[in-house]
Amino acid sequence: MGRKTAWHGAEEEEQGIDGNAAHRVLHGDVLDAVVARISSLDLLPASCVSKQWRAAALAAARRSPRRGAPWLVLRVHGGRKPVAHAFNPISRNWRSVALPSGGPFAGHDGSAVHVSNFPCSAGGGAGIYALSSTRMALAADLFGTTWRELEPLRSWRTDPVVALVGRRLVVAGGASELLEDDPASVEVWEGGNCGWAASDPMPAAFRWSTAISAAASERRLYAVEKQPPFSASWFDPEAKRWGPTRRLQIPDPTVRHVSVAFACGRLLLATVGGGGGGGGGRLDWRPQTVRLWEVDQETLEVEAEQAAEMPPEMVAALTDEGGWGMRSLGFLSAERFAYLYNPLFMKFFFLCELGEGGDSRWEAVPRPPSADDRPMHSVVFSCSQISESPPTTFSNLHLPILKNI
């Protein structure tokens, strides 16, 4: 299993040749063949090696256009001036923009507004939704400056599981028993004149779960408990029913936190493992491994062979030297790319490009210069592929997801 890393601006490869020597000895068809195998993350740096490499990189891009990595967006709110930071994977830099202070429900009824992200079908990235006691809206752009409001939900909810499955929006759990609602109830947005439709409630294993990770394919919502016992199930919004529930059997017995997402059309489970230092809920618990595993979409069985593994030096950077630990693992994906991070300690974000045969390419992305390592305010993380390359203005950064509903 090959692995390449980009760490603090230095390129390392477990098996390879010296780049300075390579451009002197490779040319013609041999150089073209080498450049054709270079990952999207490495194509731009490769074009800077020499004139010959630049010509080969441009020719490879013309022959087989490659979708680059998705933009990563951090929406910080709770302070006096809400702001969004966006990482452009093409230029490798952050851009920031102030957000409207009114929020998604300017002039709303005064109830608290919860803003969070939600997965989109088959690794299409993550969008943003806003929810109050009476209203719900989806963001039409990466920064959440434009919103599309939906009809009110039938049940008042707090921090539910939300996912866009094909053309259907699913909202599960989080309902209030005080209002005589089933806390595990599920509603499906059918769109048009259909509005919200009731469905089978979440399985009993999720009824009292405090943290659930969700992933969406074109047909199903997949739900997994982020902490032990790692119960998992799937939901079919067309049939409005849940599949079997099982506890994930992860090959690594030291795993304390998990998260799920789709990448390369596969359902992937990201795990954080480590030994000693008490349980994973302790702030002084330090991770030792971060791995990706493929999960069977029918049986929910975890494959025995890992799909990718984060380099050890990057795992160590998920926490600071004082032992600031992890309570969850952030995991966002779009197509063959994924961002992994510690939501409580944002010194670095780690971008993974998944290849064939277990190959993976990892890159460390430093936090935005104006953001704090340890965020004092709420941060909503999202990512999405952008059709324009690169976008010319912030107003061009529209999400494609709302075209589906």
VEXDREN-2710 file (C-alpha; in Angstrom, 1 decimal):
% VEXDREN-2710
k/r/px/py/pz
1/MET/0.0/0.0/0.0
2/GLY/1.6/3.2/-1.1
3/ARG/1.3/6.5/0.7
4/LYS/2.6/10.0/-0.1
5/THR/2.5/12.9/2.3
6/ALA/3.0/16.7/2.1
7/TRP/4.0/17.9/5.5
8/HIS/5.0/21.5/6.4
9/GLY/5.7/22.2/2.7
10/ALA/8.1/19.2/2.4
11/GLU/7.3/16.4/0.0
12/GLU/8.0/12.9/1.2
13/GLU/7.4/9.5/-0.5
14/GLU/7.8/6.1/1.0
15/GLN/9.1/4.7/-2.3
16/GLY/10.2/6.9/-5.2
17/ILE/13.0/8.7/-6.9
18/ASP/14.6/12.1/-6.3
19/GLY/12.6/14.8/-8.2
20/ASN/15.6/16.9/-9.1
21/ALA/17.3/14.0/-10.8
22/ALA/14.0/12.8/-12.4
23/HIS/13.5/15.8/-14.6
24/ARG/16.9/15.4/-16.1
25/VAL/16.5/11.8/-17.1
26/LEU/12.8/11.5/-18.0
27/HIS/11.5/12.8/-21.3
28/GLY/9.1/12.1/-24.1
29/ASP/6.7/9.2/-23.7
30/VAL/8.3/8.1/-20.4
31/LEU/7.8/11.5/-18.9
32/ASP/4.2/11.6/-20.1
33/ALA/3.5/8.2/-18.6
34/VAL/5.0/9.3/-15.2
35/VAL/3.0/12.5/-15.2
36/ALA/-0.2/10.7/-16.1
37/ARG/0.1/8.8/-12.8
38/ILE/0.5/11.9/-10.7
39/SER/-2.3/12.7/-8.3
40/SER/-4.4/15.8/-8.6
41/LEU/-2.8/17.2/-5.5
42/ASP/0.7/16.8/-7.0
43/LEU/-0.1/17.9/-10.6
44/LEU/0.4/21.6/-9.9
45/PRO/3.7/21.2/-8.0
46/ALA/4.9/18.8/-10.7
47/SER/4.4/21.5/-13.4
48/CYS/6.9/23.7/-11.6
49/VAL/9.8/21.2/-11.9
50/SER/10.9/22.3/-15.4
51/LYS/9.5/23.4/-18.8
52/GLN/9.3/19.7/-19.9
53/TRP/7.3/18.8/-16.8
54/ARG/5.0/21.7/-17.2
55/ALA/4.3/20.8/-20.8
56/ALA/3.6/17.2/-19.8
57/ALA/1.4/18.2/-16.9
58/LEU/-0.7/20.5/-19.2
59/ALA/-1.0/17.7/-21.8
60/ALA/-2.1/15.3/-19.1
61/ALA/-4.8/17.7/-17.9
62/ARG/-6.1/18.3/-21.4
63/ARG/-6.3/14.5/-22.2
64/SER/-8.0/13.6/-19.0
65/PRO/-9.5/16.6/-17.1
66/ARG/-9.3/16.0/-13.3
67/ARG/-11.7/17.2/-10.7
68/GLY/-9.6/18.8/-8.0
69/ALA/-10.0/18.6/-4.3
70/PRO/-13.2/20.2/-2.8
71/TRP/-13.2/23.6/-1.1
72/LEU/-13.2/23.4/2.7
73/VAL/-15.3/26.1/4.4
74/LEU/-15.4/27.1/8.1
75/ARG/-18.4/29.1/9.1
76/VAL/-17.6/30.8/12.5
77/HIS/-20.6/32.3/14.3
78/GLY/-21.4/33.3/17.8
79/GLY/-19.1/36.3/17.9
80/ARG/-19.9/39.9/17.1
81/LYS/-19.1/39.5/13.4
82/PRO/-19.8/36.1/11.9
83/VAL/-17.2/35.1/9.4
84/ALA/-16.5/32.3/6.9
85/HIS/-13.1/31.0/5.9
86/ALA/-12.7/29.0/2.7
87/PHE/-9.6/27.0/1.6
88/ASN/-9.0/27.0/-2.1
89/PRO/-7.2/23.6/-2.9
90/ILE/-5.9/25.0/-6.2
91/SER/-4.1/28.1/-4.9
92/ARG/-3.5/26.4/-1.5
93/ASN/-4.6/29.5/0.4
94/TRP/-7.5/30.7/2.6
95/ARG/-9.9/33.4/1.8
96/SER/-12.3/35.0/4.4
97/VAL/-15.5/36.9/4.1
98/ALA/-17.7/38.6/6.7
99/LEU/-21.2/37.1/6.9
100/PRO/-24.5/39.0/7.3
101/SER/-25.2/39.5/11.0
102/GLY/-28.9/38.8/10.6
103/GLY/-28.4/35.1/9.9
104/PRO/-30.6/32.8/7.9
105/PHE/-33.8/33.9/9.7
106/ALA/-33.5/37.6/9.9
107/GLY/-36.5/38.9/11.9
108/HIS/-37.5/35.4/13.0
109/ASP/-39.6/34.7/16.1
110/GLY/-36.7/35.0/18.5
111/SER/-36.1/31.3/19.1
112/ALA/-32.6/29.9/19.1
113/VAL/-31.2/29.0/15.6
114/HIS/-29.1/25.9/15.2
115/VAL/-26.7/25.9/12.2
116/SER/-24.9/22.7/11.2
117/ASN/-23.8/20.7/8.2
118/PHE/-25.4/17.7/6.4
119/PRO/-24.0/15.1/4.0
120/CYS/-25.1/15.1/0.3
121/SER/-25.6/12.0/-1.9
122/ALA/-22.7/9.7/-2.7
123/GLY/-19.8/11.9/-1.5
124/GLY/-21.1/15.1/-3.0
125/GLY/-19.7/17.1/-0.1
126/ALA/-21.5/18.7/2.8
127/GLY/-24.1/21.5/2.9
128/ILE/-25.4/23.7/5.7
129/TYR/-28.8/23.9/7.2
130/ALA/-30.4/26.2/9.8
131/LEU/-33.1/25.1/12.2
132/SER/-35.3/27.0/14.7
133/SER/-38.3/25.9/16.6
134/THR/-40.6/26.9/13.7
135/ARG/-38.4/27.1/10.6
136/MET/-35.8/25.2/8.5
137/ALA/-33.6/26.4/5.6
138/LEU/-30.8/25.2/3.5
139/ALA/-27.8/27.2/2.3
140/ALA/-27.6/27.8/-1.4
141/ASP/-23.9/28.7/-1.3
142/LEU/-20.7/27.6/0.5
143/PHE/-20.7/30.6/2.9
144/GLY/-24.4/30.4/3.9
145/THR/-25.1/33.9/2.7
146/THR/-28.2/32.8/0.7
147/TRP/-30.8/30.5/2.1
148/ARG/-33.8/28.5/0.8
149/GLU/-36.5/28.1/3.4
150/LEU/-38.6/24.9/3.5
151/GLU/-42.0/24.3/5.1
152/PRO/-41.9/23.9/8.9
153/LEU/-41.1/20.4/10.3
154/ARG/-44.0/18.6/11.9
155/SER/-42.0/18.1/15.1
156/TRP/-39.8/20.6/16.9
157/ARG/-36.2/19.2/16.9
158/THR/-32.8/19.9/18.4
159/ASP/-29.6/18.9/16.6
160/PRO/-31.2/16.1/14.5
161/VAL/-29.5/13.9/11.9
162/VAL/-30.0/15.6/8.5
163/ALA/-28.9/14.3/5.1
164/LEU/-29.8/14.8/1.4
165/VAL/-30.4/11.4/-0.2
166/GLY/-30.9/11.8/-3.9
167/ARG/-33.8/14.2/-4.2
168/ARG/-35.1/13.7/-0.7
169/LEU/-34.1/15.5/2.5
170/VAL/-34.2/13.3/5.6
171/VAL/-34.4/14.7/9.2
172/ALA/-34.2/12.1/11.9
173/GLY/-34.2/12.2/15.7
174/GLY/-33.8/15.1/18.1
175/ALA/-37.5/15.6/18.7
176/SER/-38.7/16.8/22.1
177/GLU/-40.5/14.4/24.5
178/LEU/-41.8/17.5/26.4
179/LEU/-44.0/18.2/23.4
180/GLU/-45.2/14.6/23.3
181/ASP/-43.1/13.9/20.2
182/ASP/-41.2/10.7/19.6
183/PRO/-37.5/11.7/20.0
184/ALA/-36.6/9.1/17.3
185/SER/-39.2/10.2/14.8
186/VAL/-38.2/10.7/11.1
187/GLU/-39.5/13.1/8.5
188/VAL/-38.7/13.1/4.7
189/TRP/-39.0/16.2/2.5
190/GLU/-40.6/15.1/-0.8
191/GLY/-40.5/18.5/-2.4
192/GLY/-43.1/20.2/-4.5
193/ASN/-46.6/20.1/-3.0
194/CYS/-45.8/17.0/-1.0
195/GLY/-43.9/18.7/1.8
196/TRP/-42.8/16.7/4.8
197/ALA/-43.9/13.0/5.2
198/ALA/-43.7/10.9/8.4
199/SER/-41.7/7.7/8.3
200/ASP/-40.6/4.8/10.5
201/PRO/-38.7/6.1/13.6
202/MET/-35.0/5.5/14.1
203/PRO/-34.0/2.1/15.5
204/ALA/-34.0/1.7/19.3
205/ALA/-30.2/1.6/19.3
206/PHE/-30.1/5.3/18.3
207/ARG/-32.9/6.6/20.6
208/TRP/-30.6/7.9/23.3
209/SER/-27.4/8.4/21.2
210/THR/-25.8/11.8/21.8
211/ALA/-23.5/11.8/18.7
212/ILE/-24.4/10.2/15.4
213/SER/-22.4/10.4/12.2
214/ALA/-24.3/10.2/8.9
215/ALA/-23.5/9.6/5.2
216/ALA/-25.7/9.6/2.2
217/SER/-25.9/7.7/-1.1
218/GLU/-28.4/8.2/-3.9
219/ARG/-30.7/5.7/-2.2
220/ARG/-29.9/5.6/1.5
221/LEU/-28.9/7.4/4.7
222/TYR/-26.3/5.6/6.8
223/ALA/-26.1/6.3/10.5
224/VAL/-23.4/5.3/12.9
225/GLU/-22.8/6.1/16.6
226/LYS/-19.6/8.1/16.9
227/GLN/-18.6/6.3/20.1
228/PRO/-18.9/2.8/21.4
229/PRO/-20.9/0.5/21.0
230/PHE/-20.8/1.9/17.3
231/SER/-24.3/0.8/16.4
232/ALA/-25.1/1.3/12.7
233/SER/-28.1/1.1/10.3
234/TRP/-29.4/2.5/7.1
235/PHE/-32.6/4.2/6.0
236/ASP/-34.4/4.0/2.7
237/PRO/-36.3/7.3/2.3
238/GLU/-38.3/6.0/-0.7
239/ALA/-39.6/3.0/1.2
240/LYS/-39.5/5.0/4.4
241/ARG/-38.1/2.1/6.4
242/TRP/-34.9/1.3/8.3
243/GLY/-32.7/-1.7/7.5
244/PRO/-31.1/-4.1/10.1
245/THR/-29.1/-2.6/13.0
246/ARG/-25.8/-4.0/14.0
247/ARG/-22.7/-3.1/16.0
248/LEU/-19.7/-2.5/13.8
249/GLN/-16.9/-5.0/14.2
250/ILE/-13.8/-2.9/13.7
251/PRO/-10.5/-4.8/13.1
252/ASP/-8.7/-2.3/15.4
253/PRO/-9.8/-2.9/19.1
254/THR/-8.3/0.4/20.3
255/VAL/-10.8/2.6/18.3
256/ARG/-12.5/5.2/20.4
257/HIS/-14.1/7.5/17.8
258/VAL/-15.6/6.9/14.4
259/SER/-17.2/8.9/11.6
260/VAL/-18.6/7.9/8.2
261/ALA/-18.7/9.4/4.7
262/PHE/-18.8/8.4/1.0
263/ALA/-15.7/8.7/-1.2
264/CYS/-15.0/7.0/-4.6
265/GLY/-18.6/5.6/-4.4
266/ARG/-17.6/3.6/-1.2
267/LEU/-19.0/3.9/2.3
268/LEU/-15.9/4.7/4.4
269/LEU/-15.5/4.5/8.2
270/ALA/-12.8/6.8/9.7
271/THR/-11.5/5.6/13.0
272/VAL/-9.3/7.1/15.7
273/GLY/-7.5/4.5/17.9
274/GLY/-4.9/4.6/20.7
275/GLY/-3.9/3.0/23.9
276/GLY/-3.6/4.2/27.5
277/GLY/-4.6/7.6/28.9
278/GLY/-8.1/6.6/29.9
279/GLY/-11.1/6.5/27.7
280/GLY/-11.6/8.5/24.5
281/GLY/-13.9/10.9/26.2
282/ARG/-11.1/12.3/28.3
283/LEU/-9.4/15.5/27.0
284/ASP/-5.9/14.0/27.9
285/TRP/-6.5/11.0/25.7
286/ARG/-4.1/11.1/22.7
287/PRO/-4.8/9.4/19.3
288/GLN/-2.2/7.1/17.9
289/THR/-3.9/6.0/14.6
290/VAL/-6.4/7.3/12.1
291/ARG/-7.5/4.8/9.5
292/LEU/-10.1/4.5/6.8
293/TRP/-12.1/1.3/6.3
294/GLU/-14.6/0.3/3.7
295/VAL/-18.0/-0.8/5.0
296/ASP/-20.4/-3.1/3.0
297/GLN/-23.4/-1.0/2.1
298/GLU/-25.8/-3.9/2.6
299/THR/-24.5/-5.9/5.5
300/LEU/-22.6/-3.0/7.3
301/GLU/-19.6/-5.3/7.7
302/VAL/-16.2/-3.6/8.0
303/GLU/-13.6/-4.9/5.6
304/ALA/-10.6/-6.5/7.2
305/GLU/-8.1/-4.5/5.1
306/GLN/-7.9/-0.8/5.7
307/ALA/-8.5/1.6/2.8
308/ALA/-6.0/4.3/3.9
309/GLU/-4.0/5.3/7.0
310/MET/-2.9/8.8/8.1
311/PRO/0.8/9.2/8.5
312/PRO/1.9/9.1/12.2
313/GLU/3.3/12.7/12.3
314/MET/-0.1/14.0/11.1
315/VAL/-2.0/11.9/13.7
316/ALA/0.3/13.5/16.4
317/ALA/-0.7/17.0/15.1
318/LEU/-4.4/16.3/15.8
319/THR/-3.7/17.3/19.4
320/ASP/-1.2/19.8/21.0
321/GLU/1.9/19.0/23.0
322/GLY/-0.1/19.5/26.2
323/GLY/-2.3/16.5/25.4
324/TRP/-5.4/18.4/24.2
325/GLY/-7.4/15.3/23.3
326/MET/-10.2/14.4/21.0
327/ARG/-13.9/14.0/21.5
328/SER/-14.8/13.4/17.9
329/LEU/-13.2/13.2/14.5
330/GLY/-14.3/15.5/11.7
331/PHE/-14.7/13.7/8.4
332/LEU/-15.9/15.4/5.2
333/SER/-15.6/14.0/1.7
334/ALA/-16.4/14.8/-2.0
335/GLU/-15.7/12.3/-4.8
336/ARG/-12.2/10.8/-4.1
337/PHE/-11.1/13.4/-1.5
338/ALA/-11.6/13.7/2.2
339/TYR/-10.8/16.2/4.9
340/LEU/-10.1/14.9/8.5
341/TYR/-9.7/17.1/11.5
342/ASN/-10.2/17.6/15.3
343/PRO/-13.1/20.0/15.8
344/LEU/-11.7/21.0/19.2
345/PHE/-8.1/21.7/18.0
346/MET/-7.9/23.2/14.5
347/LYS/-4.1/23.7/14.0
348/PHE/-4.2/21.5/10.9
349/PHE/-6.7/20.0/8.6
350/PHE/-5.6/16.8/6.7
351/LEU/-6.6/16.3/3.1
352/CYS/-6.6/12.8/1.7
353/GLU/-6.8/11.8/-2.0
354/LEU/-7.8/8.2/-2.3
355/GLY/-6.3/6.2/-5.2
356/GLU/-6.7/2.7/-6.5
357/GLY/-5.3/-0.4/-4.8
358/GLY/-5.1/1.3/-1.4
359/ASP/-2.9/4.1/-2.5
360/SER/-3.5/7.4/-0.7
361/ARG/-2.0/10.9/-0.8
362/TRP/-2.1/13.1/2.3
363/GLU/-1.5/16.8/2.7
364/ALA/-1.5/19.0/5.8
365/VAL/-3.5/22.2/5.5
366/PRO/-2.7/24.8/8.2
367/ARG/-5.7/26.6/9.8
368/PRO/-6.8/30.0/8.5
369/PRO/-4.4/32.7/9.7
370/SER/-7.2/34.6/11.4
371/ALA/-8.8/31.6/13.1
372/ASP/-8.0/30.2/16.6
373/ASP/-6.5/26.8/17.2
374/ARG/-9.1/26.2/19.9
375/PRO/-12.3/27.9/18.6
376/MET/-14.2/29.9/21.3
377/HIS/-17.3/30.1/19.1
378/SER/-19.4/27.5/17.2
379/VAL/-17.8/26.4/13.9
380/VAL/-19.7/24.8/11.1
381/PHE/-17.5/22.7/8.7
382/SER/-18.5/22.0/5.1
383/CYS/-16.9/21.1/1.8
384/SER/-18.0/20.9/-1.8
385/GLN/-16.7/20.5/-5.4
386/ILE/-16.9/23.8/-7.3
387/SER/-17.7/23.7/-11.0
388/GLU/-15.6/26.8/-11.8
389/SER/-11.9/26.5/-11.6
390/PRO/-11.1/28.7/-9.9
391/PRO/-14.1/30.8/-8.9
392/THR/-13.6/34.5/-9.5
393/THR/-15.8/35.8/-6.7
394/PHE/-17.4/34.6/-3.5
395/SER/-20.8/34.9/-5.2
396/ASN/-19.7/32.2/-7.7
397/LEU/-19.3/29.6/-5.0
398/HIS/-22.8/28.0/-5.3
399/LEU/-23.6/24.5/-4.1
400/PRO/-25.1/22.2/-6.7
401/ILE/-27.2/20.3/-4.1
402/LEU/-30.3/22.5/-4.1
403/LYS/-30.9/21.7/-7.8
404/ASN/-32.0/18.2/-6.6
405/ILE/-34.9/19.2/-4.3
END
